[in-house]
Amino acid sequence: MISKSISTSRRFGELRTDFQRLLYLMLIPHTDDFGRIDGTPYHIRHCIVPTLRRSEKQIIDALIVLGEVGLIRWYRTDEQITIQITNFDEHQTGLHKRTESAWLSYEDAESMPGFEDLAPESEKFREIPGNSRLIELNRTEQN
């Protein structure tokens, strides 16, 4: 559920472009009952915004900004890349009917081998896409 409080959200108001706003709004209904989703740019591009004709680099740049303003946490372990919507529970009804999540929570993932916070202060994601470990991981997953 997208709560009407989004219109007065300071964090949402800090987003710089309509694409960033739209991406955030489109992520929410695709998440599981815990606000988590496959965080690979490939998945986001092809399953969340397939008609928007955006490159994976544009997806990465938008996700970095969503992380900078605190709307999402973007992280990886050796096994998976995950996006978790912050404060997800506060805006959802019917959470007593939750199913089990396919993704580790940020807190659980922190203790996993290979954990890496894909936070905005991590400048490696602003490099040329071919140099990004995230892009390389996506290319591997596609083959």
Protein Blocks (a to p, Z undefined) as FASTA:
>chain_A
ZZfklmmgmklmmpmbfklmmmmmmmmmmpcfkopacfbfklmmmmmmmmnopafklmmm
mmmmmmmnopaccdddfkbccdddehklmmcghklmpccdfbdcfklmmmpghiacfbfk
lmklmmcfklpmklmmmmmmmZZ
